[in-house]
Amino acid sequence: MPKFDKIRLLFLCCFAIFFFSCKSEKESDVLKIATAANMQFAMNDLIETFQQETGIQCEIVITSSGKLTAQIKAGAPFDVFVSADLKYPNTLFKEGFGEEKPKIYANGTLVLWTTSENIEPSLDILFKEKIKHIAVANPKTAPYGRATEEFLEKTGKFNELESKLVFGESISAVNRYIHSGSAAIGFTAKSVVLSPKMKNVGNWIEIDPSQYSSIQQAALLLKSEQPETIKNARKFYEFLFSAKAKEILEEYGYRS
């Protein structure tokens, strides 16, 4: 190989090493927030405020709390887990994935929602013939699904409605079923119907919180081998419990 080509090859190799190391360092500076589906709209506002205050960039990964837990156990590089319940963060902490014991940042609220202008949501209407499908989050992986199942069982309606229930992996899937009309009506999180995109879409009623166990939503600061990552992740974790974050969460229907 000619000397000039060797020098050029050496230069390109050095440049590639420098480029990818910089890229890797830049990507590692971005916090990865594992977020339960019901929190996706509120989380957008929370992260926007946090980034403005700190300059720390965040990336959101959204799905059901159960699926996020499985991903964390499998080694997914998340920094903070914002769950829809306390169960999953507690499990992860006991198995050594957390820096400290998880804390409850809010309580979720269940609602019955339809995007059809011809339907007035109520428990009675669920039994009508025109209601073919009722969207519900999977109770095995989604806390809002468990709350829905508990509510229907407590009111003695579960067995009668079971054949109409259509299960989504998470609240996001439930919302798609309802919004598209695949399901005439469904049970979702209050934060969804109060979000900017959905605020004036369809009709909804709040389910009496005394009819299901509290949806205690908790966050877990996940372990990391990178000191700077832990430092930034802790800043976001602490922000989640701040007065400003509480205001944002209340705007989306979350209770203290």
HUUR-V324367 format. One record per backbone hydrogen bond with DSSP energy under -0.5 kcal/mol. CO is the residue of the C=O (numbers start at 0). NH is the residue of the N-H. If there is no record, write none. Layout:
# HUUR-V324367
co = (CO	CO)
nh = (NH	NH)
This chain:
# HUUR-V324367
co = (1	2	3	4	5	6	7	8	9	10	11	12	13	14	15	16	17	18	19	20	21	22	23	24	25	26	28	30	30	31	31	31	32	32	33	34	35	36	38	39	40	41	42	43	44	45	46	47	48	49	50	54	56	58	60	62	63	64	65	66	67	68	69	70	71	75	78	79	79	80	80	81	84	85	86	87	88	89	90	91	92	96	102	105	106	107	108	109	110	110	111	112	113	115	118	121	122	123	124	127	129	132	132	133	134	135	137	137	140	140	141	141	142	143	144	145	146	147	148	149	150	151	151	152	156	157	160	160	161	163	165	167	169	170	171	172	173	174	175	176	176	176	177	184	185	185	187	188	188	189	191	194	194	197	199	202	204	207	208	213	214	214	215	216	216	217	218	219	219	220	220	224	225	226	227	228	229	230	231	232	233	234	235	237	238	241	242	243	244	245	246	247	248	248	249	254)
nh = (5	6	7	8	9	10	11	12	13	14	15	16	17	18	19	20	21	22	23	24	25	26	27	28	28	29	30	32	58	33	78	79	34	60	81	62	38	39	42	43	44	45	46	47	48	49	50	51	52	53	54	56	30	32	34	36	67	68	69	70	71	72	73	75	74	77	221	33	81	82	219	35	217	89	90	91	92	93	94	96	95	222	218	216	254	214	189	206	112	187	204	185	202	118	120	125	125	126	127	130	131	183	184	165	186	167	140	141	65	142	144	145	146	147	148	149	150	151	152	153	154	156	157	155	160	161	163	164	164	133	135	137	173	174	175	176	177	178	179	180	181	182	180	134	112	187	110	191	192	193	194	197	198	200	201	113	111	210	211	215	107	216	217	104	105	82	102	80	221	98	99	226	229	230	231	232	233	234	235	236	237	238	239	240	241	245	246	247	248	249	250	251	251	253	252	106)
